[in-house]
Amino acid sequence: METLSITDKEFAQIRDFIYRKTGIAMGDSKKALVSGRLFKRLQHCGLRNFNEYFALITSGSFPKELQTAIDLLTTNETYFFREEKHFEFLKTQVLPAARRGGTYRVWSAACSSGEEPYSLAMLLADSLGGMEFDILASDISTRVLEKARRGLYPMERVERIPPEYLKRYCLRGTGEYDGMLLIEKQLRAKVRFEQVNLIAPMPDVGQFDLIFLRNVMIYFDMETKRQVVGQLLKALKPRGYFFIGHSESLMGVTDKLTMLRPSIYRHASAE
């Protein structure tokens, strides 16, 4: 069995189930993606069609396989210092005004394989003048979180890291890790990775000075956007900053944020 087409009914079942579990809305254009990413799991489980696979992951008896399916269908591409203007705004406008004393807290929601929170950690370590900080990095995918915790990346993934940060916060792999780069231990210790489903009840994560929710809302419908942003804003401190992707919009989503620049917002209770 080299290939297997997914029927419209099978696709609709899986699409609707993933929406209920994750809030991610997949249009008909994602049919080939779903078929391609799940086909090997059918083979692995010895199943004949996608209907049998759907029955398996929704039975409640195979939670690991359900998580594998979610991992395969929700993983998004990312890279270090993505959307550079956000980091420049933080460096020049936000972090110099950070109040000394206490701990500066950042949440990288939907962190994928870790490039975003590690980019933030480098910037904070460089810009806060020794002030304590910690970063919560969350994602629904356990697979990418496991990768992110290692902090180990192919060298070709790091071309956007500023040279001075490469020297200060990264280690070049040798031997079996030749061609790899490792985020240095002290910086990795500043980032805590946790599995969080953004459409589920929010865990008690405390309050944050800064929240990044970038390049994930493009997969949500309006109702889900409002639900997710509403939950995250409960964890944003007064005067806190909220960043979304440049291709995203909060129009019609919330009135509790004031836009400072496109994709950069501040809590409306700032005054």
Residue pairs with C-beta under 8 A, 6 or more apart in sequence:
1 43
3 39
4 35
4 39
4 42
4 49
4 50
5 35
6 14
6 31
6 34
6 35
6 50
7 50
7 51
9 51
10 49
10 50
10 51
10 54
11 28
11 31
11 34
11 35
11 50
13 51
13 54
14 34
14 38
14 50
14 54
15 26
15 30
15 34
17 54
17 57
17 58
18 24
18 26
18 69
18 70
18 73
18 74
19 25
19 26
21 70
21 197
22 70
22 74
22 140
22 197
22 199
23 198
23 199
23 219
23 220
23 224
23 227
23 228
24 73
24 74
24 219
24 220
25 219
25 220
25 221
25 224
26 33
26 34
26 73
26 219
33 73
34 73
35 50
37 72
37 73
38 50
38 53
38 69
38 72
38 73
41 53
41 65
41 68
41 69
41 72
42 48
42 49
42 50
42 52
42 53
45 53
45 56
45 65
47 53
47 56
53 69
56 62
56 65
57 65
57 66
57 69
58 66
67 142
68 143
70 140
70 141
71 141
71 142
71 143
71 144
74 140
74 141
75 112
75 113
75 141
75 143
75 144
76 110
76 112
76 215
76 216
77 112
78 112
78 113
78 115
78 116
78 215
79 115
79 157
79 160
80 115
80 118
80 119
80 157
80 158
80 160
80 161
81 87
81 119
81 160
81 161
81 162
82 115
82 116
82 119
82 160
82 214
82 215
83 214
83 245
83 246
83 263
84 160
85 246
86 212
86 214
86 243
86 263
86 264
87 119
87 123
89 261
89 264
90 123
90 127
90 210
91 123
91 127
94 210
94 241
95 123
95 124
95 127
95 128
96 127
98 104
98 128
98 131
98 209
100 129
100 131
101 131
102 132
103 131
103 132
103 133
103 134
104 124
104 128
104 131
104 132
104 133
104 134
104 209
104 210
105 133
105 134
105 135
105 136
105 206
105 207
105 208
105 209
105 210
106 117
106 120
106 124
106 133
106 134
106 135
106 136
106 208
106 209
106 210
106 211
106 212
107 135
107 136
107 137
107 138
107 205
107 208
107 210
107 211
107 212
107 232
107 235
108 116
108 117
108 120
108 135
108 136
108 137
108 138
108 212
109 138
109 196
109 198
109 211
109 212
109 213
109 216
109 232
110 138
110 139
110 140
110 198
110 213
110 214
110 215
110 216
111 117
111 137
111 138
111 139
111 144
111 145
111 148
111 193
112 139
112 141
112 144
112 148
113 144
113 147
113 148
114 137
114 144
114 147
114 148
114 149
114 151
114 191
114 193
115 153
115 157
116 137
116 212
116 214
117 135
117 137
117 148
117 191
117 193
118 151
118 183
118 187
118 188
118 191
119 161
120 135
120 212
121 133
121 135
121 169
121 183
121 187
121 190
121 191
122 161
122 165
122 168
122 169
122 187
124 133
124 135
124 190
125 133
125 169
125 187
125 190
126 164
126 165
126 168
133 190
134 190
134 191
134 192
135 190
135 191
135 192
136 192
136 194
136 205
136 208
137 145
137 148
137 191
137 192
137 193
137 194
138 193
138 194
138 195
138 196
139 145
139 148
139 193
139 195
139 196
140 195
140 196
140 197
140 198
141 195
142 195
145 193
145 194
145 195
148 193
149 188
149 193
151 182
151 183
151 187
151 188
152 173
152 177
152 180
152 181
152 182
152 183
153 180
153 181
153 182
153 183
154 179
154 180
154 181
155 172
155 179
155 180
155 181
157 181
158 166
158 170
158 181
161 170
166 181
169 183
169 184
169 187
170 181
170 182
170 183
170 184
171 181
171 182
171 183
171 184
172 181
173 179
173 180
173 181
173 182
194 203
194 205
196 202
196 203
196 205
198 216
198 228
198 231
198 232
199 224
199 227
199 228
202 231
202 232
202 234
202 235
205 235
206 235
207 235
207 236
207 237
207 240
208 235
208 236
208 237
208 240
209 237
209 240
209 241
210 240
210 241
210 242
210 243
211 232
211 235
211 236
211 240
211 241
211 242
211 243
212 243
213 228
213 229
213 232
213 242
213 243
213 244
214 243
214 244
214 245
214 248
214 263
215 245
215 247
215 248
216 245
217 225
217 228
217 229
217 244
217 245
217 248
218 245
218 247
218 248
220 228
222 252
222 253
225 250
225 253
226 253
226 254
229 250
229 253
229 254
230 254
232 242
233 242
233 254
233 256
233 257
233 267
236 242
236 267
237 267
238 267
238 269
238 270
239 266
239 267
239 269
239 270
240 266
240 267
241 264
241 265
241 266
241 267
242 257
242 264
242 265
242 266
242 267
243 263
243 264
243 265
244 250
244 263
244 265
245 263
246 262
246 263
248 263
250 257
250 259
250 265
255 268
256 267
256 268
256 269
257 265
257 266
257 267
257 268
258 265
258 266
258 267
258 268
258 270
259 265
260 266
